[in-house]
């Protein structure tokens, strides 16, 4: 039995993560923390969960006695926590260690994750972008990503902070921090542009990748690259599907599935590829569970 702790179990991603952990037979969740709900029972805050657990304050002695600890806190806070987790494996859902620790996208870094003791879960936008572009990374000169996300990606109080109702908002037009992890993973040869948008749906991401190729390439050859990459992937439990049509976000919400498709080339030679994921699942909690299973050879 793998003994697990979750730091920050009351946010959107933390709640999704806790729900999935409690459903796994090989896992025993022993400690969950929250800065605002200390002493409250999980069943009081998450009525659909049957659990005797209560939220606690962070106790590093207890956490270090566990096999693995998930960190699901706002960006910037993990660096205040992770250095004290020295005797357990760590899966961090924040952005703090994505540039320095094992990057936890199983379809790309499966072998590295298997041997890692500290995995940094990728960003939700970065996940959708990389699934759309990585299989043909060697063919790319420049890729422009336009992504639309549900408002849950902005946190539990997003609707109180932003005017999302009947609205679509663009933000961080040229320097969103996910662009840097996308660029690092695709490689220095590939120029990356990225603009995120958020709209009035709870969850889901649609990524539209406009890909400028190094040289003209026939569409059947491009499609074969995608099919080969995902069908022969070392990560055999990947939930990525490649289709001929245009993916729809409603086909992946509330699941760990990812769909890549919509491949067409316009008269200028620009390839358009669409990917869809659920930002809270493949973009956060589900992918964290995937990494757990790989790290502990449960996959």
N, C-alpha and C positions, 0 to 999 in steps of 0.2 A: 504493500500500500504506500503510495506516494503522499507525503504530508505537505500540505500547501498552505500558503498565506497570501492574502491579497491586501495590499496597501492602497486605499482609495477605492473601496468597494461600493460606494454609494452614487457615483456618477453614472452617466449613460453607459459608457464602455465597461466600467467596473461592475455594474448590475448585470449586463449581458454576460460578462465573463463569469461572475459568480453563479448565475443560473446554469451555465454549461458545465462548470466544474462540479456542481452538486449532482449533476446527472451522470457523471462518470464513475463507474464501479471501481476503477483502479486508483481513485483519488479520494483523499480525506482532507477536506478543508478544515483547518484547525484554528485559524486566526484571520479575522478581517478587521480592517481599521477604517475609521472615518474621523475627520477633524470636527464634524458637526453633530454626529449621531452617537457619540460614545455612550454606552449603556443601553441603547435601544436595541430591541430584538429585530432580526432581519425580517421576520414575518410581519412586524408592524409597519415597516417601511416598504416592503416588497410583498404585497398580499398574496401573490400567486406562488410564493416560495414557502415550502414547508421545511423549516430548519430551526434547530435549537440555538443557533449561533446568535451572538450579540456583537454589535460593533464595539471595538476597543480602541484605546489610544495606541500609538506605535510603541512597541517594546522590542528593542533590538535583540535582547537576550532570547526572548521567545522566538523571534523571527529567524535568528541564526540557527536555532535547533531544528528547523524545518528542512525539507529537501529542496524546495523551490519557493520563491516569493515573486509574485507579480506586483509590479508598481504601476498603478493607474492613477496618476496625479497630473495636474496641469504642467505644461512645459515650463522648465526652469526649476521645478521643485524636486525632480528626481536626483539632481546633483547634490542636494542636501541630504538625501536618504541613502542612495546606493553605496557610498563609501563605507557605510557601517554594516553592510551585508556581506560579510567576508567568508562565512562558513556554509552558505547555501547557494544554489543556482538562482539566477535572476532573469526574469523576462520583463523588460521595461517597455511600456506602451507609450511613453512620452518621447519627445524628439531629442532629449538631452544627450544620448549616447549613440545616435545613429551614424555619426561620422567616425566613431572610434571603436565600437564593439561590433560583434557579429551582426550583420544586417539580416533580419529574420524574414526574408521572403523565400519560402521553401522552394518555389519553382526555379529559383536562380541559385540559392546558396544552401541547398540541402545538405551537402557533405560538411560544410562549415558549421551548420547548426548542430549536426549530430555530435560534434566533438566540443561544442562550446559550453561554457559555464555562465555566460552572460550574453543574452540575445536582446538586441534592440528591435522591437517591432517597427516595421516601416509605417510611414504616414499613410493615411487613407488615400489621399490624392496620388501620392507617389506609387502606391500599389496599383491603382487603376492605370496610371500612365505607363508603368514598367511592363505590366501584362500586355499592354497594347503595342509596345515598341521593342521590347528586349529581343524577341525572337529574330528580328531583322536588324539588330543594332549595327552589324558590319556593313549594311547597305545604306545607312542613313548619313546624310550630310547635315541636315537641320530638321528638327521636329518642333512643331508648335502645338502645344496641348491647350485645349479649352475644356474645362471641367465644370460640371454643375453638380452641386451636392445638396442633400437635405440639411436642414438647419441644425440637426442634432450634432453635426460635426463641430459646431461652435460652442458646445457645452450645455449643461443642464438648464442654465438660465438664459439661453440664447434668445428666446422670444421676448424676454423682458428687456434685452439690450438692443435689439435690432428690429427694424420694421420689415419683417419678412412676409406679412400677410398680403396675399395677392401680388407678390413682388418677386423680382429677380435682381440680385445685387452682385455686381462685380467688386472685387477688392484685391489689394496687394497686386496691382496689375502686372508688375514686372519682377518683383523680388520676394515672392512668397517663399518661405524657408523650405518647402517641399521641393522646390526647383533644384536646390543644391544636392539633395540626396538622389534625385532622378539623374542629374548630370554625372554625379560620381559613379553611379551604377552603369549607366550607358557607356561612359568612357569619354575621354577628353576629345576624341575625334568628332564627337557628335554635339552640335550646337543645340541647346534646349531653350525654348521659350515656353512660358506657362502662365496662364491666367485663370484663377478660380472664380466661380460664381456660386451663390447660395440662393435657394428658392424655397417656396412654402410647401415643402413636403418634409416629413420627419426624417427619413433616411434614404440612402441610395446615392450612388455617384454614376454619372455618365461622363466618360472621357472621350472627347473627339480629338484624335491625333492627325494633324496635317503633316505628312512626312515628305520632305524633299530628299529624293534619293541621290546618291553619288553619281549614278548613271542609270539610263533607262533600263527597267527590268520588267519583264512580262508578268502580268497579274497571276497567271497559274503558278509561276515559280515562287512568287511571294506567298501565295496561299499555302504552297507546299512547305515553305519554311515554318509557317505557323503550325501546321498540322504535325510536322516532324518534331518540332520543339516540344509541344505539349503531349503528344502521344508517346514519345520516347523519353519523357522527362524522368530523371532519377527519383523524383518525388512521386511515387506511384499512387498516392492518395490525393493528388491534386484534383480540385473541383473546377478547373478551368475547362470550358468547352469552346471550341472554335466552330462558328456557324457561317453559312453563306449570306444570310440575311442581316438586317440591322438589329442589334440587341436592344432589349427594353429593360429598364431598371426594375419594373414590376416583377420580372422573372427571377430576380435574385434577392429582393428585399427579404429580411428575416432569415437569410440563409448564408452559408459560406460559399455559395456558388459564384463563379465569375464567368462572364460570357464575352468572347472577343469575336468581332465580325464586321460586317458593313464595308468590306474591302473594295474600294473602287479607285481608279486613277483618272484624274481629269485631263483636259486637253493640254494643260501645262506640265503634265507629268507628275503632279502631286498626288501621292497616295493618301487616302482617308481611311482610317481604321477607328472603330468604335469599341470601347470596352465598358462593361457595367459591373459594379460590385455594390454590396451594402457597406456603407462606411463604418458602421458599428460592428460588422461581422468580419468579412474578409479584410476590411480596412482597420480592424482593431481586435475585438475579443476572439472571434473565430480563428484568426491567424495566430493569436497568442496561444490558443489551444493547440493548433497545428504544431507550433514550435515546441510546446511542452511535450507532445507525443514523440516528436523527433528526438529531442534531447534525452528522453527516458526510454527510447526504443519501444514505444507503444504503437508506432505507426505500421 
